Amino acid sequence: MKLITDQEAAEIFRCSTDKIKRLRLSGKLAYIPGRPVKINEADLLAFIEASTIRSVPPDPPTAPKPDADASARAWALKAMLKPKRAPRSK
């Protein structure tokens, strides 16, 4: 079990010590209280692993359904060719 300080954790994260403090105080990062505060390196690595976003391969494109295109086209034509209102009389 290797314990590191806020400063060392900030160097690993490449951020400020204030950010490490906010993570600790919000309960997202476990720590051992004291002067100076110590963080278990295993907890820090677990936090990094949990925060990592994995990319998901996109689904292959599917061909559009002909019915959907036909109905969308029909709606668009109907909306475009809709007769215009006559101006209101005063």
Backbone torsions as a table, in degrees:
resi	resn	phi	psi	omega
1	MET	NA	114.3	179.4
2	LYS	-105.4	126.4	178.9
3	LEU	-101.7	137.6	179.8
4	ILE	-126.8	160.2	180.0
5	THR	-89.0	172.6	175.8
6	ASP	-58.5	-40.9	-178.8
7	GLN	-61.9	-44.9	179.7
8	GLU	-66.9	-38.5	177.4
9	ALA	-64.8	-39.1	178.7
10	ALA	-64.7	-36.2	177.3
11	GLU	-66.7	-39.0	177.9
12	ILE	-64.6	-43.9	179.9
13	PHE	-76.8	-18.2	-173.6
14	ARG	59.1	51.7	178.8
15	CYS	-142.1	-174.0	-179.2
16	SER	-85.0	162.0	176.3
17	THR	-69.1	-25.2	176.8
18	ASP	-63.9	-38.3	178.2
19	LYS	-64.9	-41.3	177.8
20	ILE	-62.3	-41.4	178.5
21	LYS	-62.5	-42.8	178.2
22	ARG	-62.7	-40.1	178.0
23	LEU	-63.5	-41.0	178.7
24	ARG	-64.2	-49.6	-174.6
25	LEU	-70.7	-24.0	177.3
26	SER	-82.6	-7.5	177.9
27	GLY	88.7	5.6	-179.2
28	LYS	-81.8	-23.1	-177.7
29	LEU	-127.6	121.7	-179.0
30	ALA	-72.4	149.1	-179.2
31	TYR	-154.4	165.5	175.7
32	ILE	-108.5	116.9	-178.1
33	PRO	-66.9	153.7	178.5
34	GLY	154.8	-167.7	178.0
35	ARG	-130.7	104.2	0.5
36	PRO	-81.0	160.5	177.3
37	VAL	-67.6	138.9	179.4
38	LYS	-116.2	143.7	178.8
39	ILE	-122.9	130.9	176.9
40	ASN	-69.8	128.6	-177.3
41	GLU	-61.1	-34.3	178.3
42	ALA	-64.1	-38.5	176.8
43	ASP	-65.4	-38.8	178.9
44	LEU	-64.8	-44.1	179.1
45	LEU	-67.6	-35.6	176.5
46	ALA	-65.6	-38.7	177.8
47	PHE	-63.9	-42.8	179.1
48	ILE	-62.4	-44.0	-179.1
49	GLU	-64.0	-40.9	-179.9
50	ALA	-69.7	-27.7	-177.8
51	SER	-86.1	-11.7	-176.5
52	THR	-72.2	132.0	178.1
53	ILE	-98.8	125.9	178.7
54	ARG	-94.8	135.7	178.7
55	SER	-80.3	142.6	179.7
56	VAL	-106.4	130.9	-180.0
57	PRO	-63.4	138.3	-178.0
58	PRO	-68.6	151.7	176.3
59	ASP	-68.8	146.8	177.8
60	PRO	-65.5	145.5	-178.3
61	PRO	-64.4	142.7	178.4
62	THR	-110.2	151.1	179.5
63	ALA	-72.7	138.8	179.2
64	PRO	-67.2	148.6	179.0
65	LYS	-74.3	136.7	-179.1
66	PRO	-64.9	-32.3	-179.4
67	ASP	-65.3	-40.4	-179.1
68	ALA	-64.8	-41.6	179.4
69	ASP	-66.6	-40.1	-178.0
70	ALA	-66.2	-43.2	-178.7
71	SER	-69.7	-35.9	178.0
72	ALA	-66.4	-40.5	178.8
73	ARG	-65.2	-42.2	179.9
74	ALA	-63.2	-42.6	179.2
75	TRP	-62.9	-43.0	-178.5
76	ALA	-64.4	-43.0	178.6
77	LEU	-63.4	-41.0	179.9
78	LYS	-64.3	-41.5	-179.6
79	ALA	-68.4	-37.1	-178.2
80	MET	-74.6	-36.2	-175.1
81	LEU	-94.4	9.0	179.1
82	LYS	-61.6	134.0	-179.7
83	PRO	-64.7	141.3	-179.1
84	LYS	-80.1	149.2	178.9
85	ARG	-72.3	147.0	174.6
86	ALA	-76.3	146.8	178.7
87	PRO	-62.6	144.6	179.3
88	ARG	-70.9	144.3	177.2
89	SER	-85.8	152.7	-176.7
90	LYS	-89.7	NA	NA
